[in-house]
Amino acid sequence: MASRATPLPVEIGRYQIVRLHGQGAMGRVLLAHDPVLDRDVAVKLLRDDLTIPDDQRQALLDRMRQEARAAARVSHPNIVALHDMGEDPSLGLYLVFEYLAGSTLKERLERGPLGPAAAAKLAVELGSALTTAHEAGVLHRDIKPENIILATAGGKIADFGIARVPDSTLTLGGVLLGTPAYSAPEALSGGQFSAKSDQFSMAATLYEAISGRRAFPGEDAVAVASKIQTDDPPPVSDVAGVDPPVDVVLSRALSRDPRARFDTCSEFGAALCEALKAAPRAAMQTLPDEIHRAAQDATGVRVARAATGGIAIGAMLAIAGFQLTSHLRQDDAKSPATPTAMVAAPKPIEAEPVAWLAEAPKLVKAVAPHASAHLPDRPRGHGKDEHATDPPRLERAGDAGRSGEGGLARWPR
């Protein structure tokens, strides 16, 4: 295939060319400015140095027009929007897309794989976008990291219907157009493109985004095509710190039998997102299993050493405590008994009465009867001394004045 590249044009249609933005196997992308709407756009067209028979070129141009019309009917936030289509007298057919300032997934993977969270988000975005396109009758045919733009608003799919020759992957002379590493087996062998072949390409792209490695590496297109037809890619859990559920989902989408794949790309993206978010080792997404296991083993050794050291220190403290206790017991046995002072318990204090319920009686001394006092007669005893007198009477205080006998109260006998 001879190369006859020409300098960039100054303008294409009404679009003023700024610079070359990118170039692929079949086409190139030019950054241009739309003076009418005052915005930057991306102009895509076939490479002018591409030497192919006229009939194949015409078939490609016809399919580009068909795909452009179909892409114009697809509106999705994760698909690069098509603004215009036209033909230049010297350059031929061109398509005008929205311009996005951002790197491609391929450029991002040069710095390392995506984390599980970013990969899960991208899986949902790509699955939803492709399913929307498929429902509108549009097949991409060339899903790969170069055609995924990581914009601020999320991942966006570019190059619908341009980067791959419809219904064929080989040109005259056996030269392969596009990138075979992401092509489905049925597309490589028979040129059969479908929504399921787009799903296979999406799965191979996400495999690389998670692991940082191609699912089907090879030195040339023939070796890669042979691996895709006969081999299964290594489990992604063997090369990245994710769990087997991620392998199960990717393995189904990468099945060589289209009927074994998911029904839609949207279903595949949702399943992969769930598997990535559920993986408990998500924090170690780029760490190989060998290093992960080595780190676990080292942690186990440190824990074992710490436990052994703790047991040894505990044993030493126990021995020291036992020796100290024995020494104290020997000292107690040798020391004489020390008398203990006995302290008598204090006598209880008798409280004085607070009040009387009635006035307490007071005793007064006995008073002998006065000689002048009148004593009533009483019978005299038989045989007793007539001069014997009565025993002295007691006087109760407070009774004075209440008795008619000299203020003395007499207690009854």
C-alpha positions as semicolon CSV with decimal commas, in nm:
position;residue;x (nm);y (nm);z (nm)
1;M;0,000;0,000;0,000
2;A;0,173;0,316;-0,122
3;S;0,164;0,634;0,079
4;R;0,089;0,964;-0,090
5;A;-0,010;1,190;0,200
6;T;-0,084;1,549;0,111
7;P;-0,065;1,864;0,323
8;L;-0,367;1,947;0,535
9;P;-0,631;2,155;0,360
10;V;-0,711;2,503;0,481
11;E;-1,080;2,431;0,498
12;I;-1,330;2,159;0,421
13;G;-1,674;2,289;0,333
14;R;-1,743;2,576;0,572
15;Y;-1,511;2,431;0,839
16;Q;-1,174;2,595;0,893
17;I;-0,905;2,333;0,956
18;V;-0,690;2,399;1,265
19;R;-0,467;2,092;1,287
20;L;-0,449;1,713;1,263
21;H;-0,611;1,565;1,570
22;G;-0,563;1,192;1,510
23;Q;-0,522;0,923;1,247
24;G;-0,623;0,558;1,226
25;A;-0,581;0,269;0,987
26;M;-0,844;0,400;0,746
27;G;-0,928;0,757;0,839
28;R;-0,800;1,074;0,998
29;V;-0,951;1,329;1,233
30;L;-0,900;1,702;1,187
31;L;-0,970;1,968;1,447
32;A;-1,170;2,243;1,277
33;H;-1,374;2,548;1,363
34;D;-1,729;2,612;1,255
35;P;-1,755;2,990;1,191
36;V;-2,131;2,978;1,151
37;L;-2,202;2,833;1,497
38;D;-1,871;2,950;1,645
39;R;-1,765;2,615;1,789
40;D;-1,490;2,360;1,745
41;V;-1,572;2,036;1,565
42;A;-1,399;1,715;1,463
43;V;-1,393;1,646;1,088
44;K;-1,337;1,283;0,990
45;L;-1,262;1,155;0,644
46;L;-1,088;0,869;0,468
47;R;-0,713;0,885;0,444
48;D;-0,607;1,016;0,107
49;D;-0,300;0,789;0,108
50;L;-0,511;0,473;0,127
51;T;-0,462;0,265;-0,189
52;I;-0,759;0,038;-0,241
53;P;-0,956;-0,062;-0,551
54;D;-1,220;0,182;-0,664
55;D;-1,506;-0,059;-0,608
56;Q;-1,401;-0,115;-0,245
57;R;-1,360;0,258;-0,193
58;Q;-1,705;0,320;-0,334
59;A;-1,857;0,046;-0,119
60;L;-1,694;0,202;0,184
61;L;-1,824;0,547;0,099
62;D;-2,175;0,414;0,047
63;R;-2,170;0,244;0,382
64;M;-2,032;0,558;0,546
65;R;-2,334;0,749;0,423
66;Q;-2,568;0,484;0,551
67;E;-2,400;0,470;0,891
68;A;-2,394;0,851;0,912
69;R;-2,768;0,866;0,865
70;A;-2,817;0,597;1,126
71;A;-2,580;0,773;1,371
72;A;-2,777;1,094;1,323
73;R;-3,082;0,914;1,461
74;V;-2,895;0,798;1,774
75;S;-2,891;1,040;2,061
76;H;-2,705;0,924;2,372
77;P;-2,483;1,109;2,620
78;N;-2,209;0,847;2,575
79;I;-2,198;0,862;2,195
80;V;-2,013;1,134;2,010
81;A;-2,280;1,339;1,835
82;L;-2,282;1,370;1,456
83;H;-2,337;1,729;1,341
84;D;-2,299;1,722;0,963
85;M;-2,201;1,524;0,655
86;G;-2,066;1,651;0,325
87;E;-1,846;1,586;0,024
88;D;-1,537;1,774;-0,076
89;P;-1,445;1,779;-0,450
90;S;-1,089;1,667;-0,378
91;L;-1,112;1,486;-0,043
92;G;-1,442;1,311;-0,085
93;L;-1,691;1,227;0,188
94;Y;-1,644;1,376;0,535
95;L;-1,835;1,363;0,860
96;V;-1,848;1,634;1,125
97;F;-1,872;1,532;1,490
98;E;-1,870;1,717;1,820
99;Y;-1,522;1,792;1,944
100;L;-1,425;1,657;2,287
101;A;-1,119;1,772;2,476
102;G;-0,998;1,455;2,641
103;S;-0,770;1,158;2,603
104;T;-0,863;0,826;2,453
105;L;-0,880;0,513;2,662
106;K;-0,567;0,389;2,486
107;E;-0,373;0,697;2,594
108;R;-0,501;0,660;2,949
109;L;-0,399;0,293;2,971
110;E;-0,041;0,386;2,890
111;R;-0,027;0,513;3,251
112;G;-0,173;0,193;3,395
113;P;-0,508;0,014;3,425
114;L;-0,826;0,173;3,549
115;G;-0,944;0,114;3,901
116;P;-1,255;-0,101;3,963
117;A;-1,479;0,202;4,024
118;A;-1,375;0,373;3,699
119;A;-1,398;0,048;3,503
120;A;-1,744;-0,025;3,645
121;K;-1,866;0,321;3,545
122;L;-1,722;0,286;3,195
123;A;-1,883;-0,058;3,152
124;V;-2,229;0,082;3,222
125;E;-2,173;0,381;2,991
126;L;-2,046;0,174;2,698
127;G;-2,315;-0,092;2,740
128;S;-2,595;0,161;2,746
129;A;-2,459;0,352;2,448
130;L;-2,409;0,044;2,230
131;T;-2,752;-0,096;2,312
132;T;-2,911;0,236;2,215
133;A;-2,722;0,231;1,884
134;H;-2,813;-0,131;1,818
135;E;-3,180;-0,058;1,878
136;A;-3,149;0,216;1,615
137;G;-2,994;-0,031;1,370
138;V;-2,638;0,103;1,401
139;L;-2,340;-0,130;1,447
140;H;-2,006;0,012;1,546
141;R;-1,779;-0,269;1,421
142;D;-1,465;-0,128;1,574
143;I;-1,494;-0,090;1,952
144;K;-1,142;-0,057;2,092
145;P;-0,954;0,170;2,335
146;E;-0,861;0,414;2,056
147;N;-1,230;0,478;1,986
148;I;-1,329;0,548;2,347
149;I;-1,288;0,911;2,449
150;L;-1,267;0,981;2,822
151;A;-1,439;1,317;2,840
152;T;-1,532;1,516;3,147
153;A;-1,892;1,397;3,126
154;G;-1,786;1,031;3,094
155;G;-1,676;0,782;2,833
156;K;-1,795;0,842;2,478
157;I;-1,788;0,612;2,177
158;A;-1,655;0,755;1,853
159;D;-1,610;0,638;1,491
160;F;-1,940;0,467;1,422
161;G;-1,926;0,295;1,087
162;I;-1,598;0,448;0,969
163;A;-1,297;0,257;1,099
164;R;-1,394;-0,083;0,962
165;V;-1,495;-0,195;0,615
166;P;-1,851;-0,331;0,634
167;D;-1,893;-0,706;0,612
168;S;-1,521;-0,767;0,562
169;T;-1,200;-0,737;0,762
170;L;-0,952;-0,813;0,486
171;T;-0,866;-0,602;0,184
172;L;-0,696;-0,692;-0,139
173;G;-0,372;-0,873;-0,079
174;G;-0,468;-0,995;0,269
175;V;-0,400;-0,665;0,444
176;L;-0,617;-0,637;0,757
177;L;-0,804;-0,312;0,812
178;G;-0,869;-0,205;1,169
179;T;-0,740;-0,376;1,484
180;P;-0,798;-0,753;1,497
181;A;-0,714;-0,783;1,870
182;Y;-1,068;-0,670;1,960
183;S;-1,262;-0,839;1,678
184;A;-1,507;-1,121;1,743
185;P;-1,424;-1,467;1,602
186;E;-1,722;-1,463;1,363
187;A;-1,616;-1,122;1,231
188;L;-1,261;-1,242;1,166
189;S;-1,358;-1,567;0,999
190;G;-1,670;-1,475;0,806
191;G;-1,712;-1,098;0,829
192;Q;-2,031;-1,141;1,031
193;F;-2,097;-0,826;1,233
194;S;-2,380;-0,795;1,481
195;A;-2,467;-0,656;1,820
196;K;-2,302;-0,966;1,970
197;S;-1,976;-0,893;1,785
198;D;-1,980;-0,540;1,926
199;Q;-2,026;-0,696;2,269
200;F;-1,718;-0,915;2,218
201;S;-1,514;-0,607;2,123
202;M;-1,649;-0,419;2,426
203;A;-1,549;-0,710;2,653
204;A;-1,196;-0,722;2,510
205;T;-1,167;-0,347;2,562
206;L;-1,282;-0,364;2,925
207;Y;-1,055;-0,662;2,991
208;E;-0,762;-0,444;2,894
209;A;-0,897;-0,149;3,094
210;I;-0,911;-0,362;3,412
211;S;-0,589;-0,559;3,374
212;G;-0,372;-0,327;3,167
213;R;-0,307;-0,616;2,924
214;R;-0,465;-0,723;2,599
215;A;-0,695;-1,021;2,617
216;F;-0,543;-1,164;2,297
217;P;-0,185;-1,042;2,252
218;G;0,023;-1,140;1,951
219;E;0,311;-1,030;1,734
220;D;0,102;-0,999;1,418
221;A;-0,256;-1,006;1,297
222;V;-0,242;-1,375;1,203
223;A;-0,122;-1,480;1,549
224;V;-0,386;-1,264;1,716
225;A;-0,665;-1,400;1,496
226;S;-0,553;-1,755;1,573
227;K;-0,569;-1,690;1,950
228;I;-0,914;-1,539;1,925
229;Q;-1,038;-1,841;1,733
230;T;-0,890;-2,106;1,965
231;D;-0,778;-1,967;2,302
232;D;-0,945;-1,819;2,607
233;P;-0,778;-1,515;2,766
234;P;-0,613;-1,567;3,106
235;P;-0,848;-1,497;3,396
236;V;-0,827;-1,131;3,483
237;S;-0,805;-1,228;3,851
238;D;-0,463;-1,381;3,776
239;V;-0,319;-1,051;3,657
240;A;-0,518;-0,799;3,863
241;G;-0,647;-0,784;4,218
242;V;-1,011;-0,869;4,145
243;D;-1,220;-1,170;4,239
244;P;-1,348;-1,459;4,018
245;P;-1,699;-1,310;3,961
246;V;-1,534;-1,058;3,727
247;D;-1,381;-1,348;3,532
248;V;-1,721;-1,516;3,499
249;V;-1,882;-1,207;3,347
250;L;-1,594;-1,134;3,108
251;S;-1,566;-1,499;3,004
252;R;-1,932;-1,504;2,900
253;A;-1,904;-1,187;2,694
254;L;-1,583;-1,319;2,532
255;S;-1,737;-1,653;2,441
256;R;-1,653;-1,775;2,091
257;D;-2,017;-1,871;2,049
258;P;-2,227;-1,555;2,002
259;R;-2,532;-1,733;2,143
260;A;-2,357;-1,780;2,480
261;R;-2,298;-1,407;2,527
262;F;-2,530;-1,166;2,703
263;D;-2,848;-1,069;2,526
264;T;-2,746;-0,702;2,511
265;C;-2,440;-0,491;2,574
266;S;-2,634;-0,305;2,842
267;E;-2,693;-0,631;3,031
268;F;-2,324;-0,716;3,004
269;G;-2,217;-0,372;3,130
270;A;-2,451;-0,390;3,430
271;A;-2,329;-0,740;3,522
272;L;-1,964;-0,638;3,501
273;C;-2,029;-0,325;3,706
274;E;-2,194;-0,532;3,979
275;A;-1,908;-0,783;3,983
276;L;-1,644;-0,509;4,006
277;K;-1,821;-0,327;4,288
278;A;-1,879;-0,647;4,483
279;A;-1,513;-0,754;4,471
280;P;-1,367;-0,726;4,827
281;R;-1,017;-0,683;4,682
282;A;-1,119;-0,376;4,483
283;A;-0,871;-0,159;4,667
284;M;-0,585;-0,364;4,514
285;Q;-0,704;-0,360;4,153
286;T;-0,359;-0,331;3,995
287;L;-0,166;-0,555;4,233
288;P;-0,072;-0,899;4,093
289;D;-0,182;-1,198;4,294
290;E;0,176;-1,303;4,365
291;I;0,253;-0,973;4,536
292;H;-0,084;-0,975;4,710
293;R;-0,023;-1,322;4,854
294;A;0,333;-1,231;4,953
295;A;0,201;-0,930;5,140
296;Q;-0,053;-1,151;5,318
297;D;0,220;-1,401;5,409
298;A;0,443;-1,124;5,544
299;T;0,157;-0,993;5,752
300;G;0,096;-1,342;5,891
301;V;0,462;-1,378;5,986
302;R;0,458;-1,044;6,167
303;V;0,145;-1,142;6,357
304;A;0,299;-1,477;6,455
305;R;0,617;-1,310;6,574
306;A;0,422;-1,058;6,778
307;A;0,216;-1,336;6,936
308;T;0,529;-1,538;7,022
309;G;0,693;-1,233;7,176
310;G;0,382;-1,163;7,381
311;I;0,375;-1,519;7,515
312;A;0,743;-1,502;7,610
313;I;0,700;-1,172;7,794
314;G;0,395;-1,308;7,974
315;A;0,590;-1,615;8,089
316;M;0,876;-1,401;8,220
317;L;0,636;-1,179;8,414
318;A;0,467;-1,485;8,562
319;I;0,800;-1,630;8,681
320;A;0,907;-1,298;8,830
321;G;0,575;-1,264;9,009
322;F;0,600;-1,615;9,149
323;Q;0,953;-1,553;9,280
324;L;0,852;-1,224;9,442
325;T;0,552;-1,386;9,609
326;S;0,769;-1,671;9,747
327;H;1,022;-1,421;9,887
328;L;0,749;-1,223;10,061
329;R;0,607;-1,539;10,215
330;Q;0,951;-1,635;10,355
331;D;0,990;-1,288;10,509
332;D;0,650;-1,317;10,676
333;A;0,743;-1,655;10,826
334;K;1,068;-1,517;10,977
335;S;0,923;-1,196;11,128
336;P;0,784;-1,211;11,495
337;A;0,424;-1,161;11,549
338;T;0,340;-0,800;11,619
339;P;0,089;-0,744;11,903
340;T;-0,222;-0,585;11,794
341;A;-0,376;-0,310;12,007
342;M;-0,725;-0,386;12,128
343;V;-0,956;-0,092;12,119
344;A;-1,257;-0,111;12,343
345;A;-1,582;-0,033;12,188
346;P;-1,724;0,301;12,307
347;K;-2,008;0,290;12,556
348;P;-2,340;0,385;12,418
349;I;-2,451;0,737;12,502
350;E;-2,779;0,760;12,684
351;A;-2,977;1,048;12,548
352;E;-3,163;1,278;12,785
353;P;-3,538;1,282;12,746
354;V;-3,659;1,558;12,526
355;A;-3,997;1,618;12,692
356;W;-4,239;1,474;12,949
357;L;-4,582;1,367;12,855
358;A;-4,697;1,490;13,201
359;E;-4,533;1,674;13,489
360;A;-4,306;1,441;13,674
361;P;-4,398;1,397;14,045
362;K;-4,151;1,531;14,301
363;L;-4,101;1,368;14,639
364;V;-4,064;1,586;14,945
365;K;-3,931;1,490;15,287
366;A;-4,159;1,349;15,547
367;V;-4,315;1,601;15,785
368;A;-4,397;1,508;16,139
369;P;-4,745;1,601;16,251
370;H;-4,758;1,926;16,441
371;A;-4,869;1,922;16,794
372;S;-5,142;2,166;16,726
373;A;-5,275;1,986;16,428
374;H;-5,614;1,841;16,464
375;L;-5,616;1,476;16,413
376;P;-5,941;1,291;16,384
377;D;-6,016;1,015;16,623
378;R;-5,970;0,667;16,506
379;P;-6,022;0,340;16,669
380;R;-5,753;0,232;16,893
381;G;-5,591;-0,092;16,845
382;H;-5,642;-0,372;17,078
383;G;-5,350;-0,435;17,303
384;K;-5,136;-0,167;17,149
385;D;-4,983;0,142;17,282
386;E;-5,233;0,415;17,292
387;H;-4,969;0,678;17,240
388;A;-4,841;0,530;16,917
389;T;-4,862;0,775;16,636
390;D;-4,937;0,731;16,268
391;P;-4,646;0,705;16,026
392;P;-4,539;1,022;15,860
393;R;-4,731;1,127;15,553
394;L;-4,592;1,236;15,222
395;E;-4,668;1,571;15,078
396;R;-4,706;1,616;14,702
397;A;-4,587;1,940;14,559
398;G;-4,850;2,149;14,394
399;D;-5,129;2,034;14,623
400;A;-5,099;2,330;14,857
401;G;-5,409;2,539;14,875
402;R;-5,626;2,260;14,752
403;S;-5,666;2,110;15,097
404;G;-5,827;2,266;15,395
405;E;-5,571;2,126;15,634
406;G;-5,283;2,361;15,630
407;G;-5,226;2,316;15,257
408;L;-5,111;1,953;15,293
409;A;-5,257;1,684;15,080
410;R;-5,283;1,347;15,238
411;W;-5,221;1,034;15,039
412;P;-5,477;0,775;15,108
413;R;-5,366;0,491;15,317
